[in-house]
Amino acid sequence: MYDSSLKYKWDNKNVLDYAVKEGTAQGIEKGIAQGRVEIAIDIARELKKTGMCLEDIAKGTKLSIEEIEKL
């Protein structure tokens, strides 16, 4: 009885640890992706100020022309 209770407890702990690890990894990936988008927006904003054509800015930043026009 004690052994099965202990096994159940460890199984639950392992499931929780795995879920936390996966959730953390997904959160980090989303944060990195969001950071890349913010950098692209900052770069596009600065290039737009210099008068660079929107098509070239879009090619270099991977943002859409519509997104760049809104900056």
Phi, psi and omega in degrees: 000313181297319181297317180291325177294319179293318177298317179300317180297315180292322177299315178297319179297318180296319178298315180296316178300318179296316181297318178296316180298314180295317179297319178296316180298317179294321178296319178296316179299316179296320179296318178296315180298317179295322178297321178296319179296316180297321177295316179299320179295316178299316179296314180299319180299315180292318179295324178296322178298329181281350180094008179298145182292147185298326180297318179292321177298317180298318179297317184284330184255349184067017173270157177281159178299322178299319178296319182291321179300329181285346183285000000 
